[in-house]
Amino acid sequence: MPDPLRNQIVEKISRRLKCFPCGRRHRPYDFQFLEERENFSVLEIACRACRKRSVVFAVVRQRKLKFFASELEPDEWRRYGKLSPISRDEVIAMHCRMDEYAGDFTDVLEDPLPPGSNET
């Protein structure tokens, strides 16, 4: 990806995106490109105030930029990005396991559902 396009991507994202935890507006120097493809980039953001690091996905299509902030941390992107895609058989197997599961998922969630929640 040419440097002028990279600079435009970073400029547009930095003008619109604030750090989620502390609310600081990001500056162009807070960004680093982790991965680039023809119309797709993965960028790391490092907040200078609270030190929170996260990943942003940028897609350029028909000369328009769309970006998506993520809760992934850069190390997670590097680790999970190397894994092979989930296969159709794996999705079907997980669906079958979930269909057979009799619990309410509070035993497997990081943050259990609050008492009285009727989430199904």
N, C-alpha and C positions, 0 to 999 in steps of 0.2 A: 504494500500500500504506500503510495507516495507520501512524503512528509507533509505537503500542504493539506492533503485530505486528513491525515492523522491529526494535524493541528486543529483543523476545523471541528473534528469529532470531539476532541478534548475541550475546546473552547465552548461548544454548545452544551456539552454535558456539565461542565463546571458552572455555567451560568444558571442552570436549572436545578441542579442537585445539591442538597444539603446533607451533612452528616446526620444519619438517623439518631444516634445516641445524644449528640451534643448540639445539633442544629447549626454548626458552623458551615458557612458556604465554602465549597471546595474551590481550590485554585488550580489552574492548569498544571502546575508543578506537583500536584498531589497524585497524578495519574501515571501509570506505567502500563504499556501494552504487554500482555502475557501471551496472547495468541492472535494471529491474524490470518484470515482467509480472504477470498475475493470480496465478499460483501459483508463480512462478519468479523467482529473483533471482540476480544475479551480483555478488559482492562482491570487493573488493580487500583483501588483508591486507598490512600493512607491519610487519615485525618491527622493534621499536625497538632490539633488541640487535645483530643482524647485518645489518640493513637489507634482508633478502631480501623481495621483493615477489612475491606470487602471487595466484591467483584461486581463489575457492571458489564452487561452484554450490549454491544452496539451493532445495529444492522443498518446498512446503507442500501436503499433500494429506490431506484428512479430518482436519484439525487436527493432523497429525503432520509433524514436520520431518525431512527427510533432506538431508544435505549431502555434497558430494563435493569434496575438495581436488584441486587440479590443479597440474600443473607449469607451466602457462601463466603468463606474466608479464602484468600489466595492459596493457602496450603491445601485446603479441601479441593479446590479446583484442580490443582496440580495432581493430587492423588486420584480423585475420581475421574478426571479427564483422560487418564491412561487406561481405564477399564474398558472392556468391550461393551458394546451396546446390549441392552436387555433384549433377549430373544422373545419371539411370540410364545414359545413353549414355556418360558419362565413366567410370563404374564398369566398364561392360562393356569399354570401350577399354583401361582400365588392366589389367583381368583378362587380356585378350588379349596385351598387351605382356608381362606377367609370365609368362604361360604360354609365350611364345616365348623368354624370356630364358634364356640358357644359363649365366650366371655364378652366383656364390654370394652376391651382394649385398654382399660386403665392400668392393667398390669404390664403393658408393653409401651405405653406412652411415656415420654420423658417428663412431661407435665400432665399429671392425671386430670381427668375431667372433674369439675367441681361436684360435690354431692348434690343429688337431685337433678343433675343434667340428664336430659332425655335424648342425647345425641345417639343416633343409630346409623 
